Amino acid sequence: NSGVKISGVTYQNVSGTSATQVAIRFHCSATNPCERIKLYNVNLTYPKQPAKSLCFNAAGVSRGQVTPKSCLV
């Protein structure tokens, strides 16, 4: 568990190629979950297979085109 709390971070107009299939990963602490994460127009690809997103203890919103599909709740 982390003593650092992440909140209010915005990723906007981000595009590119991921080095791994999991292109979006928010692995946050159960004690200090990530909150108010915003994904706006994010387009990340993986060359060999469809890119994925993984979220643990992360909450936020996505707007516009977000690829891979957002896992934020």
DAMO-V311697 format. One record per helix or strand. SS is the DSSP state (H for helix, E for strand). FROM is the first residue (numbers start at 1). LEN is the number of residues. If there is no record, write none. Layout:
ss->SS from->FROM len->LEN
ss->SS from->FROM len->LEN
This chain:
ss->E from->7 len->1
ss->E from->10 len->8
ss->E from->22 len->6
ss->E from->34 len->12
ss->E from->52 len->5
ss->E from->58 len->10
